[in-house]
Amino acid sequence: MGVDEVEVVESCMVAPCQETPRRGMWLSPLDLMLVNRGLTPAVYFYPYRSGLSDFFDVARLKAAMAMALVAFYPLAGRLGMDGNDRAEIDCTGEGALLVVARSDLTIDDLCGFLPSPELRTLFVPRVEDYSPSVLCAVQVTFFKCGGVALGTALHHVAVNAISAFHFLQTWSAFSRVGGAAALELPFHDRTLLRARPPPFVHSDAFSVFCPKLNLSVEPSETVVTQAFVVSKDQITTLKRACIGSDGGRVSTFYALSAHAWRCVCVARRLPPDATTRLTFPASVQHSMRPPLPPGYCGNGIIWLGAAGKVRDVTSSESEDLVFVAGQISSAVRRMDDELVRSVIDYFVMTILRSTSHEPAPGRMPDTELRVISWLGMPVYNVEFGWGKPLVMLRAVSERAGFVYLMDSGKGDGSVRVLMCTEAAILNDFQRLLYARF
């Protein structure tokens, strides 16, 4: 696929259709940690459905976006600085970028729907030429086959995955006739995640909280991304293997994360006495007292970690997954209001005083694995009135050692495991992933 296979035919700013607050929006420490992370690129693919009038009508999409931006007015603003040179969202109401393009490609040309630099270049709008930074950009690309690619780029300082899906659901609901009847409004007060006066970090916080990636300066290997589908029956088998003597409930996230962690350690042939770590984002919403309000719009996650000796993670005994899943669930159970407050205070006391928050170069060591779960999120509920997407995915991969878990969209209880790893271990990982079933 080449860049010339997509032609931009229109580019405009869509502003809220009603007057919205004009102010500087204070950003929490959890937001500020992502100020230089940039825009998160994702793509939705919609097959053409005959018999539906005005398939992905651009005027209808613009009108619906203008309505959605009334409630999500920060996304119509720009990234700015307050009087103390602290980043903020400047709620200007200037609008979100909407690009319309066309392509001679078909959806069938896209080779399995996997993240790639080409996918991002073709279907996600470019925002580098806009200063100050645009916070929301969307590209609608019409294929020769009649289908559509919807590429989104939302700035991570403004929204995390949960808030991004909330916005996209709202936009698509306004596009459907009567679809906006029961929408939940976003909650914009980020001062709920303000540091304590004075800030204080509990001594036990770092037993589960992981403030940053451990990166290596070793040369990068060839990195590939592959998607694997795990069926509902296979997930049930994994859950049963994770149940300990207490007979407690095991979630799909615990079971799949434990299994993927074990498979990666074996595929990489790690030394048995090495310490390996699994890290994952966890929402703080229900761990805080009081909980964050429903619809909280902003970054409300912290990174937790579980660690163990490779020999314990990769044990071939029948109770291997009980131990591994238990390490993950233990980290989640220890996340309470004190831990969340300590994390916020830690960022204020240390990292936010640093001179740079640019994403660090380098690769993760082989002992590290990051699992990001979109399970249970409304990934496929972005339905504008012309049917649900065929597939949704992040447009470009991250470093080797990242795993994304999401519902497959098939409606059969299966899960899509998107694995970004070194090419040298991909075949072994695939064999190990399915060997248990």
C-alpha positions in Angstrom: 0.0 0.0 0.0 1.3 3.4 -0.9 0.5 6.9 0.4 -0.8 7.9 -3.1 -3.6 5.3 -2.8 -5.6 7.7 -0.6 -6.7 11.1 -1.9 -7.9 13.8 0.5 -10.9 15.6 -0.9 -12.0 17.8 2.0 -10.5 19.0 5.3 -12.3 21.2 7.8 -12.8 22.1 11.4 -16.1 21.0 13.0 -17.0 23.3 15.9 -19.7 22.6 18.6 -23.1 23.6 17.4 -23.9 25.5 20.6 -21.9 27.9 22.8 -19.5 26.0 25.1 -17.4 27.2 28.1 -14.3 29.2 27.1 -11.7 28.6 29.8 -8.5 26.9 30.6 -9.1 23.3 31.9 -6.8 22.2 34.7 -5.1 18.9 34.1 -4.5 16.3 36.8 -1.1 14.7 37.4 -2.4 11.6 35.7 -3.1 13.7 32.6 0.2 15.6 32.7 2.2 12.4 32.6 0.8 12.0 29.0 1.1 15.5 27.7 3.9 14.5 25.3 2.4 11.2 24.4 0.5 12.7 21.4 -2.5 11.4 19.7 -3.6 7.8 19.9 -4.3 6.4 16.4 -7.1 3.9 15.8 -9.1 2.7 12.8 -12.6 1.3 12.4 -13.6 -0.5 9.2 -17.2 -0.6 8.0 -18.3 -2.9 5.2 -20.7 -1.4 2.7 -24.3 -2.4 3.4 -26.6 -2.2 0.4 -30.1 -0.8 0.9 -29.0 1.9 3.3 -29.4 5.4 2.0 -26.6 7.9 2.1 -24.0 5.5 3.4 -21.7 7.5 5.7 -23.2 10.8 4.6 -20.6 13.4 5.4 -23.0 16.2 6.2 -24.8 13.9 8.7 -21.5 13.0 10.3 -20.5 16.7 10.6 -23.9 17.7 12.2 -23.6 14.8 14.7 -20.0 15.7 15.6 -21.0 19.3 16.2 -23.7 18.1 18.6 -21.3 15.7 20.4 -18.7 18.4 20.9 -21.1 20.4 22.9 -20.8 17.9 25.7 -17.2 17.0 24.9 -16.2 20.6 24.5 -12.5 20.1 25.6 -11.9 18.0 22.4 -12.8 21.2 20.4 -10.1 23.1 22.2 -6.3 23.1 21.9 -3.4 22.1 24.1 -2.1 25.2 25.8 -0.1 26.5 28.8 -1.4 28.5 31.8 0.3 31.4 33.5 2.7 29.1 35.4 3.8 27.3 32.2 1.8 24.3 33.2 0.0 22.4 30.4 -3.8 22.8 30.2 -6.6 22.4 27.7 -7.5 25.7 26.2 -11.2 25.3 25.7 -11.5 27.6 22.6 -14.3 25.9 20.8 -12.3 26.0 17.6 -13.4 22.5 16.7 -12.1 19.0 15.8 -10.5 18.2 12.5 -12.5 16.2 10.0 -10.9 14.9 6.9 -12.7 13.2 4.0 -10.7 11.0 1.6 -11.3 8.4 -1.1 -9.2 5.4 -2.1 -9.1 2.8 -4.9 -8.3 0.2 -2.3 -10.9 -2.2 -1.0 -11.4 -3.5 2.6 -10.2 -6.9 1.4 -6.9 -5.4 0.4 -5.9 -4.8 4.0 -4.4 -8.2 4.8 -5.9 -9.3 8.1 -6.4 -5.9 9.8 -3.1 -5.6 11.6 -1.4 -2.4 12.9 1.2 -1.0 10.6 2.9 2.3 9.8 1.1 2.2 6.4 -2.3 1.8 8.1 -1.7 4.9 10.1 -0.4 6.9 7.2 -3.3 6.0 5.0 -6.3 6.3 7.3 -5.4 8.4 10.3 -5.4 12.2 9.8 -2.1 14.1 10.0 -2.1 16.9 12.7 1.6 17.8 12.7 0.9 21.1 10.9 -1.5 22.4 13.5 -0.2 24.5 16.3 -1.3 24.7 19.0 -2.0 21.0 19.0 -5.4 19.7 17.8 -6.9 17.4 20.4 -9.3 15.4 18.2 -9.0 14.5 14.5 -11.0 12.1 12.4 -10.6 10.9 8.8 -13.4 9.2 6.8 -12.0 7.3 3.8 -14.4 5.8 1.2 -13.1 2.6 -0.5 -13.7 1.5 -4.1 -15.8 -1.4 -2.7 -18.2 1.1 -1.0 -16.9 0.4 2.5 -15.4 3.0 4.9 -12.4 3.4 7.1 -12.9 5.7 10.1 -9.5 6.8 11.4 -9.4 8.6 14.8 -6.6 10.5 16.5 -7.4 11.7 20.0 -4.8 13.3 22.3 -4.0 11.2 25.3 -3.8 14.2 27.5 -7.5 14.9 26.9 -8.9 11.4 27.0 -7.9 7.8 27.8 -9.4 4.8 26.1 -12.6 4.8 28.2 -13.3 8.5 27.6 -12.4 8.1 23.9 -15.0 5.3 23.4 -17.5 7.4 25.3 -17.0 10.3 22.9 -17.2 8.1 19.8 -20.4 6.4 21.1 -21.9 9.8 21.7 -21.0 11.1 18.2 -22.3 7.9 16.5 -25.5 8.0 18.6 -26.3 11.6 17.4 -25.9 10.3 13.9 -28.5 7.6 14.4 -32.2 8.7 14.4 -33.2 8.8 18.1 -29.9 7.3 19.1 -29.0 10.0 21.6 -32.0 9.5 23.9 -30.2 7.9 26.8 -26.6 9.2 26.5 -24.5 9.6 29.6 -22.9 13.1 29.9 -19.2 13.4 30.4 -17.8 14.7 33.8 -15.1 17.2 33.3 -13.8 18.2 36.8 -10.3 16.9 36.9 -9.5 18.5 40.3 -10.9 15.3 41.8 -7.4 13.9 41.1 -5.5 16.7 42.7 -2.5 15.9 44.9 -2.9 16.0 48.7 -1.6 18.9 50.7 1.2 18.0 51.4 1.7 15.1 49.0 2.7 11.8 50.6 3.7 8.5 49.2 2.8 5.4 51.2 5.8 3.0 51.7 3.9 0.0 50.2 2.9 1.8 47.0 5.7 0.5 44.9 5.0 -3.1 45.7 2.3 -3.0 43.0 2.6 0.4 41.3 4.9 0.7 38.3 5.7 4.3 37.5 7.6 3.7 34.2 8.8 1.2 31.7 12.1 -0.5 32.2 13.9 0.1 28.9 17.0 -1.3 27.5 19.5 0.4 25.1 20.1 -2.9 23.3 19.6 -2.8 19.5 16.0 -3.5 18.5 15.1 -6.8 16.9 12.7 -7.2 14.0 9.2 -6.6 15.6 6.0 -8.0 14.2 2.3 -7.8 15.2 -0.1 -10.7 14.9 -3.7 -11.3 16.0 -4.9 -14.5 17.6 -8.5 -15.4 18.3 -9.2 -17.4 21.5 -12.6 -19.0 21.5 -15.2 -18.9 24.4 -14.6 -22.6 25.1 -10.8 -22.0 25.2 -11.3 -19.1 27.6 -13.5 -21.3 29.8 -10.7 -23.9 29.9 -8.1 -21.3 30.9 -10.4 -19.9 33.7 -10.8 -23.4 35.1 -7.0 -23.8 35.2 -6.7 -20.6 37.1 -9.1 -21.5 39.9 -7.3 -22.2 43.2 -8.4 -24.1 46.3 -10.6 -21.2 47.4 -12.8 -21.6 44.3 -12.9 -17.9 43.6 -14.0 -16.3 40.4 -11.4 -15.8 37.7 -11.9 -13.1 35.1 -11.1 -13.4 31.4 -8.4 -10.8 31.8 -6.7 -12.7 34.6 -6.8 -16.0 32.7 -5.6 -14.7 29.3 -3.0 -12.4 30.8 -1.6 -15.2 32.9 -1.5 -17.6 29.9 0.1 -14.9 27.6 2.7 -14.1 30.3 3.6 -17.8 30.6 3.8 -18.3 26.9 6.1 -15.3 26.3 8.5 -16.4 29.1 8.8 -19.9 27.6 9.0 -18.6 24.0 11.8 -16.2 25.0 13.7 -19.0 26.8 14.3 -16.8 29.9 16.6 -18.1 32.6 14.6 -19.9 35.4 16.0 -17.7 38.2 15.4 -14.4 36.4 12.6 -12.1 37.7 9.9 -11.4 35.1 7.2 -8.7 35.4 3.8 -8.2 33.9 2.4 -4.6 33.9 -1.1 -3.4 33.0 -3.3 -0.3 33.3 -6.1 -0.3 35.9 -8.9 2.2 36.3 -8.9 4.1 39.5 -12.6 5.0 39.3 -14.0 2.4 41.8 -10.9 2.3 44.0 -11.2 5.9 45.2 -13.3 7.1 48.1 -15.6 8.5 47.0 -15.5 6.8 43.5 -15.0 9.0 40.5 -18.3 10.0 39.0 -19.7 8.0 36.0 -18.5 9.5 32.7 -15.3 10.9 34.2 -13.6 12.4 31.1 -9.8 12.3 31.5 -7.0 10.0 32.4 -8.0 7.8 35.4 -5.6 4.9 35.2 -2.4 3.8 36.9 0.0 1.1 35.9 0.1 -1.9 38.2 2.6 -4.8 38.1 2.9 -8.5 39.1 6.3 -10.1 39.3 7.7 -13.6 39.9 10.6 -15.9 39.1 10.5 -17.3 35.6 10.5 -20.9 37.0 7.3 -20.1 38.9 5.6 -18.5 36.0 6.5 -21.2 33.5 6.0 -24.3 35.8 4.5 -27.2 33.9 2.6 -28.4 36.9 -1.2 -28.3 36.8 -1.3 -25.3 39.2 1.0 -23.1 37.2 -1.8 -20.7 36.1 -3.2 -20.6 39.6 0.0 -19.0 40.8 0.3 -16.6 37.8 -3.3 -15.5 37.8 -3.1 -15.1 41.6 -0.1 -12.7 41.2 -2.2 -10.5 38.8 -5.4 -10.5 40.9 -3.4 -9.7 44.1 -2.0 -6.6 42.5 -5.6 -5.5 41.5 -7.0 -6.2 45.0 -4.3 -4.0 46.6 -5.3 -1.0 44.6 -7.3 1.2 47.1 -7.8 4.9 47.7 -4.5 5.2 49.5 -2.6 3.6 46.7 -4.2 5.9 44.1 -3.5 9.0 46.2 0.1 7.9 46.7 0.5 7.5 42.9 -0.9 11.0 42.3 1.4 12.5 45.0 4.4 10.6 43.6 4.0 12.2 40.2 3.7 15.6 41.7 6.7 15.2 43.9 9.1 13.6 41.4 8.4 13.0 37.7 6.4 16.2 37.0 9.4 18.2 38.2 11.6 16.6 35.5 12.6 18.7 32.5 11.2 16.3 29.9 8.3 13.9 29.6 9.1 12.7 26.1 8.5 9.0 25.5 11.9 7.3 26.1 13.7 5.5 23.3 14.7 1.9 23.7 13.2 -1.6 23.9 11.7 -3.4 26.8 13.8 -6.1 28.3 12.7 -9.7 27.5 11.6 -10.1 31.1 8.9 -7.5 30.7 5.4 -7.8 29.3 2.6 -5.2 29.1 -1.0 -6.3 28.7 -3.7 -3.7 27.8 -7.2 -4.8 28.1 -10.2 -3.4 26.2 -12.4 -6.3 27.3 -15.9 -5.2 28.1 -15.4 -1.8 26.5 -17.9 -0.6 23.9 -15.3 -1.0 21.1 -17.9 -2.1 18.5 -20.7 0.2 19.6 -19.5 3.0 17.3 -22.5 2.7 15.1 -23.6 5.7 13.0 -26.7 4.2 11.6 -25.1 2.1 8.9 -24.2 -0.9 10.9 -21.4 -1.8 13.4 -17.8 -1.9 12.4 -16.3 -5.1 11.0 -13.2 -4.6 13.1 -11.4 -1.9 15.2 -7.8 -1.8 16.0 -5.0 0.5 17.0 -3.5 1.8 13.8 0.2 1.3 14.7 2.0 -1.1 17.1 4.1 -0.1 20.1 7.3 -1.8 21.3 7.8 -5.5 21.4 6.2 -6.9 24.5 2.8 -5.3 24.2 -0.4 -7.3 24.2 -3.9 -6.0 23.6 -7.0 -7.9 24.6 -10.4 -7.1 23.1 -13.6 -8.7 22.3 -13.5 -10.2 18.8 -16.7 -8.5 17.6 -18.1 -11.8 16.4 -20.7 -12.0 19.2 -19.6 -15.5 20.1 -17.7 -14.7 23.3 -14.2 -15.0 21.6 -11.4 -12.7 22.3 -8.8 -11.1 19.9 -5.3 -11.2 21.3 -3.1 -8.7 19.5 0.6 -9.5 20.1 3.5 -7.2 19.3 6.7 -9.2 19.7 10.1 -10.1 18.2 9.7 -12.0 14.9 12.0 -14.7 16.2 9.6 -16.0 18.8 6.3 -15.5 17.1 5.9 -19.1 15.9 6.8 -20.5 19.4 4.3 -18.0 21.0 1.5 -19.1 18.7 2.2 -22.8 19.3 2.3 -22.3 23.1 -0.8 -20.1 23.1 -3.0 -22.9 21.6 -1.1 -26.0 23.0 -3.2 -26.0 26.2 -6.4 -26.6 24.4 
